[in-house]
Amino acid sequence: MQAGSRATEQVQTLAETVAARIREQVISGRLTPGSHLSEQTLSEELQVSRNTLREVFRMLTKEGLLRYEANRGVFVSTPSMTTIIDIYRVRRFIECPALAHAHPRHPGVTRMRDAVEEARRCREAKDWLGVGSADIAFHAAIVELSDSPRMAGFYAQIALELRLVFGLLKDPEFLHGPFIDQNLEIVTALEAGNAAGAAEMLEAYLLRAERFILGAYARVTSET
């Protein structure tokens, strides 16, 4: 391999590593919709050059996680109502069949149970952002039941957009509190061998969640 090719590969690898760190900040709720990303601040925080950071910004803008505004800079994307509707349509399409055909001893079921227990611990600690992260982990575990790496990779992008929706609403207790016990009911049914019943509960759950979030979104946007 020539030196130029090695240098290019190293830059790409570094950019991917930094992009993963920024995605994690979105997932954790540290970066919320509309947040301005300062090149100088992030360059110093992440210990990377501005050229590398610009490459990261291009990658994440292409993914839809960030947006560029001329003469203003780079911002975390703000989801629209249309985006929310589409996210939930895709979630029902992916998650419900995965759950309906799942075996109760699939490793993903253990991860679902672990995510529920983590959400309950976070609820006791009043860590509502933690509850949100546990909820996303719960649904990612449902997708794992499909045994499709491509589906899991696609869902990871959906989860990022979903976290942006959560971040826009700015009231994680109101948003996540009602769904902890519903997640528990779903995984309990699946563990008991009732995959079809769990899938029916999940479909109703996702429809309720969509209406709930759209209502909260409408209230938030009417106040801005």
HELIX and SHEET records of a PDB file:
HELIX    1   1 ALA A    3  ILE A   27  1                                  25    
HELIX    2   2 GLU A   39  LEU A   46  1                                   8    
HELIX    3   3 ARG A   50  GLU A   63  1                                  14    
HELIX    4   4 MET A   81  ALA A  100  1                                  20    
HELIX    5   5 PRO A  107  GLU A  124  1                                  18    
HELIX    6   6 TRP A  128  GLU A  144  1                                  17    
HELIX    7   7 PRO A  149  LEU A  169  1                                  21    
HELIX    8   8 PRO A  172  HIS A  176  1                                   5    
HELIX    9   9 GLY A  177  PHE A  179  5                                   3    
HELIX   10  10 ILE A  180  GLU A  191  1                                  12    
HELIX   11  11 ALA A  195  GLU A  223  1                                  29    
SHEET    1   A 3 HIS A  36  LEU A  37  0                                        
SHEET    2   A 3 GLY A  73  VAL A  76 -1                                        
SHEET    3   A 3 LEU A  66  GLU A  69 -1                                        
END                                                                             
